[in-house]
Amino acid sequence: MKKTEQGKLLKNIRQSLDKKGFSNFFINVRTDTYLKLFNPLEETRKRVNYYEQAGTDRIFIPGLNNILEIRLIIESLNIPLNKKSTKVLYSHPLIHNNTFKN
């Protein structure tokens, strides 16, 4: 399924949920760009922004471990990024001191 089809599907799901009184229903979207692409940053940024516009509440990106790329993605979003914490990430000053969080 192409991201445009996924985006349309997500938008339809969000609109249907809202219309039927389930506006608090949480939609978490996963994109596997960091597991499948060699240089995934730009494609990931495009996808997460597209999914955000479609009504996603949160994004999960398995394999995203580069602290600077995490920062770039977070800065381009208005919704939270789910990130499985590791000791290295948790102890990094930008994460630990809440220097960037959305």
Backbone atoms as SQL, in Angstrom:
CREATE TABLE atoms (id INTEGER PRIMARY KEY, chain TEXT, resi INTEGER, resn TEXT, atom TEXT, x REAL, y REAL, z REAL);
INSERT INTO atoms VALUES
  (1, 'A', 1, 'MET', 'N', 0.844, -1.173, 0.000),
  (2, 'A', 1, 'MET', 'CA', 0.000, 0.000, 0.000),
  (3, 'A', 1, 'MET', 'C', 0.893, 1.242, 0.000),
  (4, 'A', 2, 'LYS', 'N', 0.621, 2.174, -0.892),
  (5, 'A', 2, 'LYS', 'CA', 1.396, 3.406, -0.972),
  (6, 'A', 2, 'LYS', 'C', 1.024, 4.337, 0.172),
  (7, 'A', 3, 'LYS', 'N', 1.964, 5.252, 0.498),
  (8, 'A', 3, 'LYS', 'CA', 1.698, 6.153, 1.628),
  (9, 'A', 3, 'LYS', 'C', 0.488, 7.044, 1.363),
  (10, 'A', 4, 'THR', 'N', 0.204, 7.376, 0.087),
  (11, 'A', 4, 'THR', 'CA', -0.987, 8.180, -0.188),
  (12, 'A', 4, 'THR', 'C', -2.253, 7.392, 0.131),
  (13, 'A', 5, 'GLU', 'N', -2.247, 6.102, -0.184),
  (14, 'A', 5, 'GLU', 'CA', -3.392, 5.251, 0.156),
  (15, 'A', 5, 'GLU', 'C', -3.510, 5.090, 1.665),
  (16, 'A', 6, 'GLN', 'N', -2.374, 4.916, 2.334),
  (17, 'A', 6, 'GLN', 'CA', -2.378, 4.795, 3.791),
  (18, 'A', 6, 'GLN', 'C', -2.894, 6.078, 4.429),
  (19, 'A', 7, 'GLY', 'N', -2.444, 7.207, 3.903),
  (20, 'A', 7, 'GLY', 'CA', -2.893, 8.495, 4.428),
  (21, 'A', 7, 'GLY', 'C', -4.390, 8.691, 4.267),
  (22, 'A', 8, 'LYS', 'N', -4.917, 8.319, 3.105),
  (23, 'A', 8, 'LYS', 'CA', -6.362, 8.428, 2.877),
  (24, 'A', 8, 'LYS', 'C', -7.131, 7.509, 3.826),
  (25, 'A', 9, 'LEU', 'N', -6.620, 6.305, 4.003),
  (26, 'A', 9, 'LEU', 'CA', -7.249, 5.358, 4.916),
  (27, 'A', 9, 'LEU', 'C', -7.238, 5.898, 6.349),
  (28, 'A', 10, 'LEU', 'N', -6.101, 6.417, 6.778),
  (29, 'A', 10, 'LEU', 'CA', -6.004, 6.996, 8.119),
  (30, 'A', 10, 'LEU', 'C', -6.964, 8.172, 8.294),
  (31, 'A', 11, 'LYS', 'N', -7.022, 9.006, 7.283),
  (32, 'A', 11, 'LYS', 'CA', -7.925, 10.167, 7.349),
  (33, 'A', 11, 'LYS', 'C', -9.380, 9.717, 7.452),
  (34, 'A', 12, 'ASN', 'N', -9.745, 8.711, 6.661),
  (35, 'A', 12, 'ASN', 'CA', -11.121, 8.179, 6.716),
  (36, 'A', 12, 'ASN', 'C', -11.426, 7.550, 8.070),
  (37, 'A', 13, 'ILE', 'N', -10.459, 6.829, 8.613),
  (38, 'A', 13, 'ILE', 'CA', -10.644, 6.218, 9.935),
  (39, 'A', 13, 'ILE', 'C', -10.838, 7.301, 10.990),
  (40, 'A', 14, 'ARG', 'N', -9.970, 8.320, 10.971),
  (41, 'A', 14, 'ARG', 'CA', -10.064, 9.415, 11.954),
  (42, 'A', 14, 'ARG', 'C', -11.415, 10.122, 11.836),
  (43, 'A', 15, 'GLN', 'N', -11.844, 10.439, 10.621),
  (44, 'A', 15, 'GLN', 'CA', -13.120, 11.136, 10.420),
  (45, 'A', 15, 'GLN', 'C', -14.292, 10.284, 10.868),
  (46, 'A', 16, 'SER', 'N', -14.241, 9.011, 10.572),
  (47, 'A', 16, 'SER', 'CA', -15.318, 8.109, 10.976),
  (48, 'A', 16, 'SER', 'C', -15.395, 7.983, 12.499),
  (49, 'A', 17, 'LEU', 'N', -14.251, 7.832, 13.133),
  (50, 'A', 17, 'LEU', 'CA', -14.217, 7.751, 14.596),
  (51, 'A', 17, 'LEU', 'C', -14.762, 9.026, 15.230),
  (52, 'A', 18, 'ASP', 'N', -14.326, 10.167, 14.717),
  (53, 'A', 18, 'ASP', 'CA', -14.793, 11.445, 15.252),
  (54, 'A', 18, 'ASP', 'C', -16.301, 11.600, 15.077),
  (55, 'A', 19, 'LYS', 'N', -16.785, 11.220, 13.892),
  (56, 'A', 19, 'LYS', 'CA', -18.209, 11.345, 13.576),
  (57, 'A', 19, 'LYS', 'C', -19.074, 10.468, 14.486),
  (58, 'A', 20, 'LYS', 'N', -18.547, 9.308, 14.870),
  (59, 'A', 20, 'LYS', 'CA', -19.320, 8.371, 15.687),
  (60, 'A', 20, 'LYS', 'C', -19.082, 8.563, 17.190),
  (61, 'A', 21, 'GLY', 'N', -18.440, 9.680, 17.561),
  (62, 'A', 21, 'GLY', 'CA', -18.256, 9.989, 18.968),
  (63, 'A', 21, 'GLY', 'C', -17.027, 9.389, 19.619),
  (64, 'A', 22, 'PHE', 'N', -16.080, 8.927, 18.820),
  (65, 'A', 22, 'PHE', 'CA', -14.862, 8.325, 19.359),
  (66, 'A', 22, 'PHE', 'C', -13.643, 9.214, 19.086),
  (67, 'A', 23, 'SER', 'N', -13.791, 10.491, 19.325),
  (68, 'A', 23, 'SER', 'CA', -12.693, 11.419, 19.033),
  (69, 'A', 23, 'SER', 'C', -11.476, 11.185, 19.933),
  (70, 'A', 24, 'ASN', 'N', -11.670, 10.510, 21.060),
  (71, 'A', 24, 'ASN', 'CA', -10.543, 10.206, 21.947),
  (72, 'A', 24, 'ASN', 'C', -9.822, 8.921, 21.559),
  (73, 'A', 25, 'PHE', 'N', -10.295, 8.237, 20.525),
  (74, 'A', 25, 'PHE', 'CA', -9.638, 7.010, 20.065),
  (75, 'A', 25, 'PHE', 'C', -8.244, 7.371, 19.557),
  (76, 'A', 26, 'PHE', 'N', -7.244, 6.661, 20.030),
  (77, 'A', 26, 'PHE', 'CA', -5.837, 6.966, 19.784),
  (78, 'A', 26, 'PHE', 'C', -5.326, 6.174, 18.581),
  (79, 'A', 27, 'ILE', 'N', -4.752, 6.870, 17.604),
  (80, 'A', 27, 'ILE', 'CA', -4.173, 6.215, 16.430),
  (81, 'A', 27, 'ILE', 'C', -2.654, 6.372, 16.474),
  (82, 'A', 28, 'ASN', 'N', -1.961, 5.242, 16.574),
  (83, 'A', 28, 'ASN', 'CA', -0.505, 5.204, 16.576),
  (84, 'A', 28, 'ASN', 'C', -0.061, 4.565, 15.256),
  (85, 'A', 29, 'VAL', 'N', 0.793, 5.242, 14.510),
  (86, 'A', 29, 'VAL', 'CA', 1.248, 4.732, 13.218),
  (87, 'A', 29, 'VAL', 'C', 2.719, 4.352, 13.300),
  (88, 'A', 30, 'ARG', 'N', 3.035, 3.229, 12.705),
  (89, 'A', 30, 'ARG', 'CA', 4.410, 2.737, 12.644),
  (90, 'A', 30, 'ARG', 'C', 4.899, 2.846, 11.207),
  (91, 'A', 31, 'THR', 'N', 6.120, 3.326, 11.044),
  (92, 'A', 31, 'THR', 'CA', 6.754, 3.312, 9.731),
  (93, 'A', 31, 'THR', 'C', 8.115, 2.622, 9.874),
  (94, 'A', 32, 'ASP', 'N', 8.389, 1.691, 8.993),
  (95, 'A', 32, 'ASP', 'CA', 9.594, 0.865, 9.072),
  (96, 'A', 32, 'ASP', 'C', 10.729, 1.353, 8.183),
  (97, 'A', 33, 'THR', 'N', 10.758, 2.637, 7.893),
  (98, 'A', 33, 'THR', 'CA', 11.786, 3.162, 7.003),
  (99, 'A', 33, 'THR', 'C', 13.197, 2.915, 7.514),
  (100, 'A', 34, 'TYR', 'N', 13.386, 2.962, 8.828),
  (101, 'A', 34, 'TYR', 'CA', 14.724, 2.736, 9.393),
  (102, 'A', 34, 'TYR', 'C', 15.117, 1.268, 9.403),
  (103, 'A', 35, 'LEU', 'N', 14.180, 0.409, 9.139),
  (104, 'A', 35, 'LEU', 'CA', 14.484, -1.019, 9.035),
  (105, 'A', 35, 'LEU', 'C', 14.676, -1.448, 7.586),
  (106, 'A', 36, 'LYS', 'N', 14.182, -0.645, 6.640),
  (107, 'A', 36, 'LYS', 'CA', 14.176, -1.081, 5.241),
  (108, 'A', 36, 'LYS', 'C', 15.006, -0.231, 4.283),
  (109, 'A', 37, 'LEU', 'N', 15.293, 1.010, 4.628),
  (110, 'A', 37, 'LEU', 'CA', 16.004, 1.897, 3.703),
  (111, 'A', 37, 'LEU', 'C', 17.421, 2.168, 4.182),
  (112, 'A', 38, 'PHE', 'N', 18.335, 2.442, 3.245),
  (113, 'A', 38, 'PHE', 'CA', 19.724, 2.714, 3.585),
  (114, 'A', 38, 'PHE', 'C', 19.895, 4.107, 4.188),
  (115, 'A', 39, 'ASN', 'N', 19.307, 5.125, 3.588),
  (116, 'A', 39, 'ASN', 'CA', 19.322, 6.504, 4.090),
  (117, 'A', 39, 'ASN', 'C', 17.879, 6.948, 4.309),
  (118, 'A', 40, 'PRO', 'N', 17.304, 6.612, 5.444),
  (119, 'A', 40, 'PRO', 'CA', 15.868, 6.759, 5.630),
  (120, 'A', 40, 'PRO', 'C', 15.367, 8.117, 6.113),
  (121, 'A', 41, 'LEU', 'N', 16.233, 9.041, 6.499),
  (122, 'A', 41, 'LEU', 'CA', 15.775, 10.255, 7.172),
  (123, 'A', 41, 'LEU', 'C', 14.754, 11.050, 6.367),
  (124, 'A', 42, 'GLU', 'N', 15.072, 11.394, 5.145),
  (125, 'A', 42, 'GLU', 'CA', 14.162, 12.254, 4.373),
  (126, 'A', 42, 'GLU', 'C', 12.831, 11.561, 4.079),
  (127, 'A', 43, 'GLU', 'N', 12.881, 10.298, 3.714),
  (128, 'A', 43, 'GLU', 'CA', 11.634, 9.562, 3.458),
  (129, 'A', 43, 'GLU', 'C', 10.804, 9.458, 4.738),
  (130, 'A', 44, 'THR', 'N', 11.475, 9.246, 5.849),
  (131, 'A', 44, 'THR', 'CA', 10.774, 9.161, 7.131),
  (132, 'A', 44, 'THR', 'C', 10.101, 10.480, 7.461),
  (133, 'A', 45, 'ARG', 'N', 10.800, 11.580, 7.289),
  (134, 'A', 45, 'ARG', 'CA', 10.214, 12.903, 7.566),
  (135, 'A', 45, 'ARG', 'C', 8.992, 13.158, 6.690),
  (136, 'A', 46, 'LYS', 'N', 9.069, 12.772, 5.424),
  (137, 'A', 46, 'LYS', 'CA', 7.913, 12.932, 4.529),
  (138, 'A', 46, 'LYS', 'C', 6.729, 12.110, 5.032),
  (139, 'A', 47, 'ARG', 'N', 6.998, 10.855, 5.366),
  (140, 'A', 47, 'ARG', 'CA', 5.920, 9.963, 5.801),
  (141, 'A', 47, 'ARG', 'C', 5.269, 10.427, 7.094),
  (142, 'A', 48, 'VAL', 'N', 6.081, 10.752, 8.099),
  (143, 'A', 48, 'VAL', 'CA', 5.488, 11.113, 9.387),
  (144, 'A', 48, 'VAL', 'C', 4.690, 12.403, 9.288),
  (145, 'A', 49, 'ASN', 'N', 5.141, 13.337, 8.480),
  (146, 'A', 49, 'ASN', 'CA', 4.364, 14.564, 8.289),
  (147, 'A', 49, 'ASN', 'C', 3.067, 14.282, 7.541),
  (148, 'A', 50, 'TYR', 'N', 3.130, 13.406, 6.564),
  (149, 'A', 50, 'TYR', 'CA', 1.926, 13.025, 5.827),
  (150, 'A', 50, 'TYR', 'C', 0.928, 12.323, 6.751),
  (151, 'A', 51, 'TYR', 'N', 1.420, 11.406, 7.570),
  (152, 'A', 51, 'TYR', 'CA', 0.543, 10.682, 8.492),
  (153, 'A', 51, 'TYR', 'C', -0.024, 11.601, 9.574),
  (154, 'A', 52, 'GLU', 'N', 0.773, 12.566, 10.007),
  (155, 'A', 52, 'GLU', 'CA', 0.267, 13.536, 10.981),
  (156, 'A', 52, 'GLU', 'C', -0.898, 14.326, 10.386),
  (157, 'A', 53, 'GLN', 'N', -0.741, 14.773, 9.158),
  (158, 'A', 53, 'GLN', 'CA', -1.811, 15.522, 8.493),
  (159, 'A', 53, 'GLN', 'C', -3.056, 14.671, 8.296),
  (160, 'A', 54, 'ALA', 'N', -2.889, 13.360, 8.230),
  (161, 'A', 54, 'ALA', 'CA', -4.022, 12.455, 8.034),
  (162, 'A', 54, 'ALA', 'C', -4.783, 12.175, 9.331),
  (163, 'A', 55, 'GLY', 'N', -4.246, 12.637, 10.471),
  (164, 'A', 55, 'GLY', 'CA', -4.963, 12.474, 11.723),
  (165, 'A', 55, 'GLY', 'C', -4.356, 11.522, 12.727),
  (166, 'A', 56, 'THR', 'N', -3.124, 11.114, 12.495),
  (167, 'A', 56, 'THR', 'CA', -2.430, 10.236, 13.430),
  (168, 'A', 56, 'THR', 'C', -2.147, 10.980, 14.728),
  (169, 'A', 57, 'ASP', 'N', -2.236, 10.273, 15.846),
  (170, 'A', 57, 'ASP', 'CA', -1.968, 10.877, 17.149),
  (171, 'A', 57, 'ASP', 'C', -0.522, 10.739, 17.599),
  (172, 'A', 58, 'ARG', 'N', 0.148, 9.720, 17.111),
  (173, 'A', 58, 'ARG', 'CA', 1.521, 9.457, 17.526),
  (174, 'A', 58, 'ARG', 'C', 2.205, 8.595, 16.469),
  (175, 'A', 59, 'ILE', 'N', 3.529, 8.716, 16.377),
  (176, 'A', 59, 'ILE', 'CA', 4.322, 7.985, 15.390),
  (177, 'A', 59, 'ILE', 'C', 5.335, 7.083, 16.111),
  (178, 'A', 60, 'PHE', 'N', 5.497, 5.877, 15.593),
  (179, 'A', 60, 'PHE', 'CA', 6.509, 4.953, 16.102),
  (180, 'A', 60, 'PHE', 'C', 7.431, 4.588, 14.952),
  (181, 'A', 61, 'ILE', 'N', 8.741, 4.726, 15.165),
  (182, 'A', 61, 'ILE', 'CA', 9.733, 4.450, 14.122),
  (183, 'A', 61, 'ILE', 'C', 10.781, 3.485, 14.678),
  (184, 'A', 62, 'PRO', 'N', 10.563, 2.176, 14.534),
  (185, 'A', 62, 'PRO', 'CA', 11.568, 1.227, 15.013),
  (186, 'A', 62, 'PRO', 'C', 12.875, 1.381, 14.227),
  (187, 'A', 63, 'GLY', 'N', 13.983, 1.233, 14.939),
  (188, 'A', 63, 'GLY', 'CA', 15.293, 1.332, 14.299),
  (189, 'A', 63, 'GLY', 'C', 15.871, 2.736, 14.301),
  (190, 'A', 64, 'LEU', 'N', 15.087, 3.728, 14.664),
  (191, 'A', 64, 'LEU', 'CA', 15.571, 5.105, 14.723),
  (192, 'A', 64, 'LEU', 'C', 16.362, 5.275, 16.017),
  (193, 'A', 65, 'ASN', 'N', 17.691, 5.364, 15.909),
  (194, 'A', 65, 'ASN', 'CA', 18.549, 5.445, 17.090),
  (195, 'A', 65, 'ASN', 'C', 19.527, 6.604, 17.066),
  (196, 'A', 66, 'ASN', 'N', 19.669, 7.273, 15.935),
  (197, 'A', 66, 'ASN', 'CA', 20.599, 8.390, 15.824),
  (198, 'A', 66, 'ASN', 'C', 19.985, 9.609, 16.505),
  (199, 'A', 67, 'ILE', 'N', 20.638, 10.111, 17.530),
  (200, 'A', 67, 'ILE', 'CA', 20.077, 11.185, 18.340),
  (201, 'A', 67, 'ILE', 'C', 19.807, 12.450, 17.530),
  (202, 'A', 68, 'LEU', 'N', 20.659, 12.771, 16.579),
  (203, 'A', 68, 'LEU', 'CA', 20.432, 13.970, 15.763),
  (204, 'A', 68, 'LEU', 'C', 19.250, 13.775, 14.816),
  (205, 'A', 69, 'GLU', 'N', 19.095, 12.575, 14.290),
  (206, 'A', 69, 'GLU', 'CA', 17.948, 12.306, 13.422),
  (207, 'A', 69, 'GLU', 'C', 16.657, 12.281, 14.227),
  (208, 'A', 70, 'ILE', 'N', 16.718, 11.774, 15.455),
  (209, 'A', 70, 'ILE', 'CA', 15.540, 11.824, 16.324),
  (210, 'A', 70, 'ILE', 'C', 15.140, 13.286, 16.521),
  (211, 'A', 71, 'ARG', 'N', 16.118, 14.120, 16.781),
  (212, 'A', 71, 'ARG', 'CA', 15.836, 15.545, 16.993),
  (213, 'A', 71, 'ARG', 'C', 15.207, 16.178, 15.755),
  (214, 'A', 72, 'LEU', 'N', 15.750, 15.906, 14.586),
  (215, 'A', 72, 'LEU', 'CA', 15.205, 16.477, 13.346),
  (216, 'A', 72, 'LEU', 'C', 13.756, 16.040, 13.125),
  (217, 'A', 73, 'ILE', 'N', 13.480, 14.793, 13.389),
  (218, 'A', 73, 'ILE', 'CA', 12.114, 14.290, 13.205),
  (219, 'A', 73, 'ILE', 'C', 11.171, 14.923, 14.220),
  (220, 'A', 74, 'ILE', 'N', 11.582, 14.971, 15.477),
  (221, 'A', 74, 'ILE', 'CA', 10.732, 15.569, 16.510),
  (222, 'A', 74, 'ILE', 'C', 10.443, 17.028, 16.195),
  (223, 'A', 75, 'GLU', 'N', 11.446, 17.751, 15.745),
  (224, 'A', 75, 'GLU', 'CA', 11.265, 19.178, 15.450),
  (225, 'A', 75, 'GLU', 'C', 10.322, 19.417, 14.282),
  (226, 'A', 76, 'SER', 'N', 10.137, 18.424, 13.434),
  (227, 'A', 76, 'SER', 'CA', 9.238, 18.609, 12.286),
  (228, 'A', 76, 'SER', 'C', 7.810, 18.146, 12.589),
  (229, 'A', 77, 'LEU', 'N', 7.575, 17.603, 13.795),
  (230, 'A', 77, 'LEU', 'CA', 6.260, 17.075, 14.157),
  (231, 'A', 77, 'LEU', 'C', 5.530, 17.960, 15.165),
  (232, 'A', 78, 'ASN', 'N', 4.216, 17.885, 15.139),
  (233, 'A', 78, 'ASN', 'CA', 3.383, 18.518, 16.156),
  (234, 'A', 78, 'ASN', 'C', 2.705, 17.475, 17.030),
  (235, 'A', 79, 'ILE', 'N', 3.067, 16.220, 16.818),
  (236, 'A', 79, 'ILE', 'CA', 2.546, 15.111, 17.615),
  (237, 'A', 79, 'ILE', 'C', 3.736, 14.360, 18.202),
  (238, 'A', 80, 'PRO', 'N', 3.525, 13.583, 19.252),
  (239, 'A', 80, 'PRO', 'CA', 4.642, 12.872, 19.878),
  (240, 'A', 80, 'PRO', 'C', 5.217, 11.745, 19.017),
  (241, 'A', 81, 'LEU', 'N', 6.478, 11.494, 19.252),
  (242, 'A', 81, 'LEU', 'CA', 7.183, 10.374, 18.648),
  (243, 'A', 81, 'LEU', 'C', 7.353, 9.306, 19.716),
  (244, 'A', 82, 'ASN', 'N', 6.856, 8.113, 19.461),
  (245, 'A', 82, 'ASN', 'CA', 7.108, 6.978, 20.359),
  (246, 'A', 82, 'ASN', 'C', 8.502, 6.476, 20.070),
  (247, 'A', 83, 'LYS', 'N', 9.276, 6.289, 21.101),
  (248, 'A', 83, 'LYS', 'CA', 10.630, 5.778, 20.906),
  (249, 'A', 83, 'LYS', 'C', 10.949, 4.796, 22.000),
  (250, 'A', 84, 'LYS', 'N', 11.273, 3.580, 21.609),
  (251, 'A', 84, 'LYS', 'CA', 11.706, 2.587, 22.586),
  (252, 'A', 84, 'LYS', 'C', 13.030, 3.073, 23.168),
  (253, 'A', 85, 'SER', 'N', 13.061, 3.235, 24.464),
  (254, 'A', 85, 'SER', 'CA', 14.244, 3.766, 25.119),
  (255, 'A', 85, 'SER', 'C', 15.318, 2.696, 25.271),
  (256, 'A', 86, 'THR', 'N', 16.536, 3.138, 25.104),
  (257, 'A', 86, 'THR', 'CA', 17.688, 2.297, 25.387),
  (258, 'A', 86, 'THR', 'C', 18.542, 3.048, 26.401),
  (259, 'A', 87, 'LYS', 'N', 19.456, 2.364, 27.026),
  (260, 'A', 87, 'LYS', 'CA', 20.316, 3.015, 28.016),
  (261, 'A', 87, 'LYS', 'C', 21.069, 4.188, 27.386),
  (262, 'A', 88, 'VAL', 'N', 21.566, 4.001, 26.176),
  (263, 'A', 88, 'VAL', 'CA', 22.309, 5.060, 25.492),
  (264, 'A', 88, 'VAL', 'C', 21.412, 6.265, 25.229),
  (265, 'A', 89, 'LEU', 'N', 20.204, 6.035, 24.716),
  (266, 'A', 89, 'LEU', 'CA', 19.302, 7.149, 24.441),
  (267, 'A', 89, 'LEU', 'C', 18.851, 7.833, 25.717),
  (268, 'A', 90, 'TYR', 'N', 18.482, 7.053, 26.718),
  (269, 'A', 90, 'TYR', 'CA', 17.973, 7.640, 27.945),
  (270, 'A', 90, 'TYR', 'C', 19.031, 8.493, 28.635),
  (271, 'A', 91, 'SER', 'N', 20.285, 8.081, 28.568),
  (272, 'A', 91, 'SER', 'CA', 21.333, 8.808, 29.261),
  (273, 'A', 91, 'SER', 'C', 21.856, 9.998, 28.453),
  (274, 'A', 92, 'HIS', 'N', 21.447, 10.117, 27.191),
  (275, 'A', 92, 'HIS', 'CA', 21.916, 11.235, 26.372),
  (276, 'A', 92, 'HIS', 'C', 21.349, 12.539, 26.930),
  (277, 'A', 93, 'PRO', 'N', 22.175, 13.584, 27.070),
  (278, 'A', 93, 'PRO', 'CA', 21.708, 14.829, 27.693),
  (279, 'A', 93, 'PRO', 'C', 20.504, 15.469, 27.002),
  (280, 'A', 94, 'LEU', 'N', 20.404, 15.355, 25.691),
  (281, 'A', 94, 'LEU', 'CA', 19.264, 15.960, 24.996),
  (282, 'A', 94, 'LEU', 'C', 17.953, 15.279, 25.359),
  (283, 'A', 95, 'ILE', 'N', 18.003, 13.996, 25.658),
  (284, 'A', 95, 'ILE', 'CA', 16.804, 13.267, 26.056),
  (285, 'A', 95, 'ILE', 'C', 16.597, 13.382, 27.562),
  (286, 'A', 96, 'HIS', 'N', 17.641, 13.086, 28.311),
  (287, 'A', 96, 'HIS', 'CA', 17.537, 13.034, 29.766),
  (288, 'A', 96, 'HIS', 'C', 17.134, 14.386, 30.362),
  (289, 'A', 97, 'ASN', 'N', 17.641, 15.466, 29.810),
  (290, 'A', 97, 'ASN', 'CA', 17.344, 16.796, 30.336),
  (291, 'A', 97, 'ASN', 'C', 16.140, 17.448, 29.654),
  (292, 'A', 98, 'ASN', 'N', 15.419, 16.675, 28.866),
  (293, 'A', 98, 'ASN', 'CA', 14.218, 17.168, 28.182),
  (294, 'A', 98, 'ASN', 'C', 14.499, 18.378, 27.301),
  (295, 'A', 99, 'THR', 'N', 15.693, 18.426, 26.718),
  (296, 'A', 99, 'THR', 'CA', 16.047, 19.550, 25.863),
  (297, 'A', 99, 'THR', 'C', 15.128, 19.634, 24.651),
  (298, 'A', 100, 'PHE', 'N', 14.751, 18.486, 24.121),
  (299, 'A', 100, 'PHE', 'CA', 13.741, 18.517, 23.061),
  (300, 'A', 100, 'PHE', 'C', 12.738, 17.407, 23.303),
  (301, 'A', 101, 'LYS', 'N', 11.536, 17.804, 23.378),
  (302, 'A', 101, 'LYS', 'CA', 10.384, 16.908, 23.468),
  (303, 'A', 101, 'LYS', 'C', 9.206, 17.675, 22.925),
  (304, 'A', 102, 'ASN', 'N', 8.260, 16.966, 22.339),
  (305, 'A', 102, 'ASN', 'CA', 7.074, 17.667, 21.871),
  (306, 'A', 102, 'ASN', 'C', 5.900, 17.243, 22.671);
